[in-house]
Amino acid sequence: MELEKAALCLEKLGNPTRLRIVRLLVRAGDDGLSVGEIQRHLEIPASTLSHHLLHLAGAGLVRQERQGRVLRCRPGFGLIRDLIDMLTEECCAGVETVSTDLKAS
């Protein structure tokens, strides 16, 4: 994953309401939830939810699909996994020590 894409995803997830939405959708799994169900679970106004879903969908963290009159939201599991993988891919690989020269002049 490119650093810029990861930064965009993390920026969108940096809002507590958006993070709550994504965590709720992850719990719901592949079936996702309707916008109305999300609203009922999180107890937030429809206009606020719509605003946050727009940001999450724009980043690819949430996928939306219209099913008749219902807008179903699903987590973007592929992107979420890519983000987690990018953040942890060098776990415990070690870091070279950077020495500084503190010689007196």
RARALIN-V778446 format. One record per pair of residues at least 6 apart in sequence whose ideal C-beta (glycine too) atoms are under 7 Angstrom apart, sorted by the first residue. I is the first residue (numbers start at 1). J is the second residue. If there is no record, write none. Layout:
((I J) (I J))
This chain:
((1 82) (1 83) (1 86) (6 83) (6 86) (8 59) (9 59) (9 61) (9 79) (9 83) (12 18) (12 55) (12 56) (12 59) (12 61) (13 19) (13 22) (13 61) (15 52) (17 44) (17 52) (18 52) (18 55) (18 56) (20 42) (21 38) (21 42) (21 52) (21 53) (21 56) (22 56) (22 61) (22 62) (22 75) (24 33) (24 38) (24 41) (24 42) (25 32) (25 33) (25 62) (25 73) (25 74) (25 75) (26 75) (30 74) (32 72) (32 73) (32 74) (33 73) (34 70) (34 71) (34 72) (35 49) (35 71) (35 73) (38 49) (38 73) (39 46) (39 49) (53 62) (53 73) (56 62) (57 64) (60 76) (60 79) (61 76) (61 79) (61 80) (62 73) (62 75) (62 76) (63 74) (63 76) (64 71) (64 73) (65 72))
